[in-house]
């Protein structure tokens, strides 16, 4: 049987871990058209709550798949975009 460390370092396993969840692939597909804000994303994926979308965006940003850019000066305004 394979060692768990070998399986954990497998590119396919890493990719599946990064993309697991009901909304992540849909979020990434929507983001192919360029940077997007949470409200816009909520309108494009109306069956997902803003809380769930925000949580998935945080996870995608922490994993390095997307970039979170703070555009605010006085009002909180954040934009998300895909990394290369």
LINMOUR-V428856 format. One record per residue. RES is the residue in three letters. SS is DSSP state (2 for helix, 1 for strand, 0 for the rest). OMEGA is omega in radians with two decimals (none if undefined). Layout:
# LINMOUR-V428856
RES_SS_OMEGA, RES_SS_OMEGA
This chain:
# LINMOUR-V428856
UNK_0_-3.10, UNK_0_3.08, UNK_0_-3.12, UNK_2_3.13, UNK_2_3.12, UNK_2_3.13, UNK_2_3.14, UNK_2_3.14, UNK_0_3.13, UNK_0_-3.13, UNK_2_3.14, UNK_2_3.11, UNK_2_3.12, UNK_2_3.13, UNK_2_3.13, UNK_2_3.11, UNK_2_-3.13, UNK_2_-3.04, UNK_2_-3.11, UNK_0_3.14, UNK_0_-3.03, UNK_0_-2.95, UNK_0_-2.99, UNK_2_-3.13, UNK_2_3.09, UNK_2_3.11, UNK_2_-3.12, UNK_2_3.11, UNK_2_3.12, UNK_2_-3.07, UNK_2_3.10, UNK_2_-3.11, UNK_2_3.11, UNK_0_-3.11, UNK_0_-3.09, UNK_1_3.08, UNK_0_-3.08, UNK_2_-3.13, UNK_2_3.10, UNK_2_3.13, UNK_2_3.11, UNK_2_3.10, UNK_2_-3.14, UNK_2_3.10, UNK_0_-3.01, UNK_0_-3.13, UNK_0_3.09, UNK_0_3.12, UNK_0_3.12, UNK_2_3.11, UNK_2_-3.14, UNK_2_3.11, UNK_2_-3.14, UNK_2_3.12, UNK_2_3.12, UNK_2_3.09, UNK_2_3.09, UNK_2_-3.14, UNK_2_3.11, UNK_2_3.11, UNK_2_-3.13, UNK_2_3.10, UNK_0_3.08, UNK_0_-3.14, UNK_0_3.09, UNK_1_3.11, UNK_1_3.07, UNK_1_-3.13, UNK_1_3.10, UNK_1_-3.10, UNK_0_-2.98, UNK_0_2.95, UNK_0_3.09, UNK_0_-3.12, UNK_0_3.13, UNK_0_3.13, UNK_0_-3.07, UNK_1_3.12, UNK_1_-3.13, UNK_1_3.08, UNK_1_3.13, UNK_1_2.99, UNK_0_3.12, UNK_0_none
